[in-house]
Amino acid sequence: MSKITITDYISTPDLEVEILGDLVGNEVGEDTEVLLVWHDQIDEAYIKNLPKLRAVQRYGVGYDNLDLSLFKRRGIIACNNPDYGVDEVSDTALAMILNITRGISKYNHAAKSFLTNWQENVDKTIKRHSDMVVGVVGAGRIGGSLALKCKALGYNVVIYDPYVERGYEKMIGAKRVDQLHDLLNKADVVSINVPLSEQTKGFINQDFIKSLKPGASLVNTARGGLFSDIDTIYDALLSNHIHCFATDVLPEEPPIDSKLINAWRNNDDALSGRIIINPHTSYFSQQSERELRINAAKNALRLFNGDSPFNRLV
């Protein structure tokens, strides 16, 4: 049995072997000292037969599948892997914002029925970037990267993040608000870039939606668990309180039937071009996939050797 064990998803650990050699494998057992985790839920039931377990390394950024309070009680170190795919996720959020603000998907849908007056069929809601506000909720690595890119394209950028230090907004050329509602009621597009935690779970709820500026659009490339009920988005789209909705993440993946999902799948005419859903792939590029696995393996080796690890959670 391997001392550093990959729990799931990766059946051929070729990249990990480059870093870890014979230490790594796919059989979890009594000799396992470090876990490399993709999707598996690592809780008390999972670790009860792992007497030598000293550390858990998450492959990705999110860690809602790790029982951190359990690890803290047991003296097990846990780390995540946030320093990969920053550009990929922020680029996806930016692409969604550009799609919305330039009407790309809406035009693509509507143009199929334009038989006359081709170029005169303009979307009167479209404004110049310099007259628009992009609100970034969560301005860490990904949100900060997105803010910089939006600023470079001429958008006015407002951030809300109580966890970043004062003055950070000046480094990225954004304005800062200290209350979430102050961002929601002024932004033309709101991008969500926060981790899933007990504090943020379900925070995109009815009150959040009501606080949005009428006609604003919403982008989420963070976590599906941030939605309290995906159909609150559907209702807000139908009433035109939300103009467009774009997401890379959903509460259930693959999605289950709901009003929003069914409207998206069936190309509901009233909402076509106004709903964009990607299959939780914003993290991916050929380069980021390698970076993800190599970074996780390198940190797992630090954990195994007793060196100070990067990105420690507990």
PyMOL commands that set and color helices and strands:
alter all, ss='L'
color gray80, all
select helices_A, chain A and resi 14-23+44-47+68-74+86-102+104-113+129-131+141-152+168-171+180-184+206-211+224-226+231-238+259-265+286-305
alter helices_A, ss='H'
color red, helices_A
select strands_A, chain A and resi 4-6+24-25+34-37+55-58+77-79+133-137+156-160+175-176+189-192+216-220+242-247+275-277
alter strands_A, ss='S'
color yellow, strands_A
deselect
rebuild
show_as cartoon
